[in-house]
């Protein structure tokens, strides 16, 4: 399950950021219900929120949202990366204030197994974060961004290798990481599909022109290991930022997917995208939940049968046979 930019209108707390379609799609109740159905299914191995997680500066919205998820969902492996609103709640460094968290709170709340955790050896009690940046020491933008190694990582789930990145840094910050992650991706036993996850789909709002996900992907596919994965059609990417659920964004046909139609202003769509890498194929399914009928049909079917038993309700964004990645 891959979503991004989720929002809802809380009855307890007021967010400085609006949630235009929150009432129409009833995201405060329906997004948790969808996740409980989809992620609670044995068909799902991990789930993701790819940045702008509830537009939450202080943690209140996040606490409220996660209280609505079942233990089964919260026990399922979770992947997340920070978006621009997770650095500066108004969305840009130019609008940053001292109260912003610059992903320093984000990294601790979500506790990802990032590159920063490598400082802790076996049996050590060292915190798995890089705290060398003082969040309040910024001369501009209100706060200092957390060290980049707190938000980049690579993980394996079955036959999928995930590479996570944040666009809030420079390509130079990522040079060594790109080489290491691409070598890991192509040399790790069992990985058949590589997936880059990030937030920004375009530069700006804190991301450089070469650090939005499509541009970063284009840089990544020039790196040995990722180059071969991409040539075989086995390297994909998912992202948020522009609030739409659409396949093939920015010309990356059969490669990129935008999954940020979760209540914010934009394309006014709402639903659950799924990555499926079984049976020697790479598939992306999309379950629309934007109407009462669609939501009720999807949640009742998936709760009873798992999402694999409800593919008649999904739109298929990608269905591609896999070829073996050849490494020279």
Secondary structure, DSSP 4 states (H G I P E B T S, - for coil): -EE-------SS---SS--TTHHHHTHHHHHHHHHHHHTTSTT-SEEEE-S--TT-SSSHHHHHHHTTS-HHHHTSEEEE---HHHHSTTSSGGG--TT--TTHHHHHHH----GGGGGSPTT----SS---S-TT--SSSSSPPPPGGGS-EEEEETTEEEEE--TTS-TGGGHHHHHHHHHHHHHSTT--EEEEE-S-SSSBTTB-TTTSHHHHHHHHTTSTTHHHHHHTT-EEEEE-SSS-EEESGGG-TTTEEEE--SSSSSS---EEEEEE--TTEEEEEEEE--SHHHHHHHHHHHHHH-GGGGGGGSEEEEEEE--PPP--
